[in-house]
Amino acid sequence: STPHSTLFPYTTLFRSHWFNRAVNQITKNDVQEWVDQVGQHSQSAATRANNQLAAIFAWGLRRGYVSQNPCIGVETFTDTSRERFLSPEELERLKAALKKEPLIIHDLIWVALLTGARKQNILSMAWQEIDLHLKVWRIPAKKFKNGEAQIIPLEHDVLAILKRRKQYFSSPWVFPGKGNN
């Protein structure tokens, strides 16, 4: 057992279930059986795994590699959204842990928690999207699947982080990486 299969129990099931199977021999019943098996460990993982497999087959259909998508019509589990808040004890542990991290990680985590923005939007946050005077972050429509821009109000603690970053770091990006962004 690898560390990866320990973290994601359905990867072992995925490997053992599909590894020696010809793609054109996989049926809807095979996929349903697999989803039910994975669902015994984690219903949300089973639904995500089926969605990933369906996307792979959809790609294969577009490319002409397969003639059908056996994931269509497979019964998956209903994902229920959860609300999760940090308890005061968890918040104190997080603060203590973040003090040991590099400043960029510290700032990134706090901006994520305080804005509720998606990870990819935070990682690609550009200074041109931030209006410190109006206290808003305008995320352009091109960064969303639905094609609609989003405006996130920036409260005091986020503004303090952003102002400090702007003062001490010169980059078009709020959280510059080592790559080309």
C-alpha positions in Angstrom: 0.0 0.0 0.0 1.4 3.4 -1.0 0.9 6.6 0.9 -1.3 7.8 -2.0 -3.6 4.9 -1.7 -3.8 5.5 2.1 -4.9 9.1 1.5 -7.3 8.2 -1.3 -8.9 4.7 -0.6 -10.6 4.7 -4.0 -7.3 4.9 -5.9 -6.6 1.3 -4.9 -10.0 0.3 -6.0 -9.6 2.3 -9.2 -6.3 0.6 -10.0 -7.4 -2.9 -9.2 -10.7 -2.5 -10.9 -9.7 -0.9 -14.3 -5.9 -1.5 -14.7 -6.1 -4.6 -16.9 -9.4 -3.8 -18.6 -9.7 -2.7 -22.2 -11.5 0.6 -22.4 -14.0 -0.6 -25.0 -15.1 -3.5 -22.7 -16.1 -1.3 -19.7 -19.9 -1.3 -19.3 -22.3 0.8 -17.4 -22.8 -2.1 -15.0 -19.1 -2.2 -14.4 -19.0 1.5 -13.6 -22.0 1.2 -11.3 -20.5 -1.7 -9.4 -17.3 0.3 -9.0 -19.1 3.5 -7.8 -21.0 1.4 -5.3 -17.8 -0.2 -4.0 -16.0 3.2 -3.7 -19.2 4.6 -2.0 -18.8 2.1 0.8 -15.6 4.0 1.7 -16.6 7.6 0.8 -19.8 8.6 -1.0 -18.3 12.0 -2.1 -15.2 10.2 -3.4 -17.3 7.8 -5.4 -19.2 10.7 -7.0 -16.0 12.6 -7.8 -14.4 9.4 -9.1 -17.3 8.7 -11.4 -17.3 12.3 -12.6 -13.6 12.0 -13.4 -14.1 8.8 -15.3 -17.0 10.2 -17.2 -14.8 13.2 -18.2 -12.1 10.8 -19.5 -14.7 8.9 -21.5 -16.2 12.1 -22.9 -12.7 13.1 -24.1 -12.3 9.7 -25.6 -15.6 10.1 -27.4 -14.6 13.5 -28.8 -11.3 12.0 -30.1 -13.0 8.9 -31.5 -11.1 6.5 -29.2 -14.3 5.0 -27.7 -17.9 4.7 -29.0 -19.8 5.2 -25.7 -19.5 6.6 -22.2 -20.4 3.9 -19.7 -20.7 6.5 -16.9 -23.8 8.0 -18.3 -26.8 7.0 -16.2 -24.7 5.6 -13.3 -26.4 6.4 -10.0 -24.1 8.4 -7.8 -24.5 9.8 -4.3 -26.0 13.2 -3.5 -23.4 15.6 -2.2 -24.6 17.6 0.7 -22.9 21.0 1.2 -21.4 21.5 4.6 -20.8 24.6 6.6 -17.6 24.5 8.6 -16.2 27.1 11.0 -13.1 26.9 13.0 -13.6 26.6 16.8 -11.7 29.1 19.0 -9.2 26.3 19.8 -8.7 25.4 16.1 -8.2 29.1 15.3 -5.5 29.4 18.0 -3.7 26.2 16.7 -3.9 27.6 13.2 -2.4 30.9 14.3 0.5 29.1 16.1 1.2 26.9 13.1 1.2 29.8 10.6 3.8 31.6 12.7 6.2 28.9 11.7 5.5 29.2 7.9 7.0 31.6 5.4 5.2 34.9 5.2 3.7 34.2 1.8 2.0 31.1 3.1 0.8 32.9 6.2 -0.7 35.7 4.1 -2.2 33.4 1.5 -4.0 31.2 4.1 -5.4 34.3 5.9 -6.6 35.9 2.7 -8.2 32.6 1.7 -10.0 32.2 5.1 -11.0 35.8 5.3 -12.4 36.2 1.8 -13.7 32.7 1.1 -12.3 33.0 -2.4 -11.3 29.9 -4.4 -7.7 28.8 -4.2 -6.9 29.4 -7.9 -8.3 32.9 -7.7 -6.2 33.8 -4.7 -3.1 32.2 -6.3 -3.7 34.3 -9.5 -4.7 37.5 -7.6 -3.2 40.5 -9.4 -2.7 44.0 -8.0 -4.7 45.4 -10.9 -7.8 43.6 -9.5 -7.4 45.1 -6.0 -8.8 48.6 -5.2 -7.4 49.4 -1.7 -9.4 52.7 -1.6 -12.8 51.1 -2.3 -11.8 48.1 -0.3 -12.8 45.5 -3.0 -11.2 42.8 -5.1 -12.7 42.6 -8.6 -12.1 39.1 -9.9 -12.5 39.2 -13.7 -15.2 37.1 -15.5 -12.5 35.2 -17.5 -11.5 33.5 -14.2 -14.9 31.8 -13.8 -16.7 29.1 -15.7 -20.0 31.0 -15.6 -18.3 34.0 -17.2 -19.4 36.5 -14.5 -17.1 38.8 -12.7 -17.1 38.7 -8.9 -16.5 41.5 -6.4 -15.3 40.6 -3.0 -15.3 43.2 -0.2 -12.1 43.4 1.7 -12.4 43.7 5.4 -9.8 45.3 7.7 -7.5 42.3 8.3 -7.3 41.4 4.6 -6.6 45.1 3.8 -3.7 45.1 6.3 -2.2 42.0 4.7 -2.5 43.4 1.2 -1.1 46.8 2.1 1.9 45.2 3.8 2.5 43.0 0.7 2.2 45.9 -1.6 4.7 47.9 0.4 7.3 45.3 0.7 7.0 43.1 -2.4 7.2 44.4 -6.0 5.4 42.2 -8.4 2.2 42.4 -10.5 1.0 39.5 -8.4 -0.1 39.6 -4.8 1.3 36.1 -4.3 4.0 35.7 -6.9 5.2 32.2 -7.6 8.4 30.8 -9.0 6.8 30.2 -12.4 5.9 32.6 -15.2 2.9 34.2 -13.5 
